[in-house]
Amino acid sequence: MINGVVFMLKVKLFDEEHELDLEDAINDFLEELEGEILNIQYQVALANDGKEMVYCYSALIFYHEKE
């Protein structure tokens, strides 16, 4: 509880094939967020299936949400 307001700890996971799609998804989430971001973790993974490179852009957001 902060200043009489109860917050619940939550996480939101994002996973996209293109970095701009990840950016759009996070921005859409942040526009609707009623709370406070605690931490954001970002990662890029690459894989080669023999024909092409496959990219995975991901982010994990830890946040408090007002109850």
Sequence and secondary structure as in RCSB ss.txt:
>XXXX:A:sequence
MINGVVFMLKVKLFDEEHELDLEDAINDFLEELEGEILNIQYQVALANDGKEMVYCYSALIFYHEKE
>XXXX:A:secstr
 BTTB EEEEEEEEEESSHHHHHHHHHHHHHH  EEEEEEEEEEEEEE SS EEEEEEEEEEEEEE 
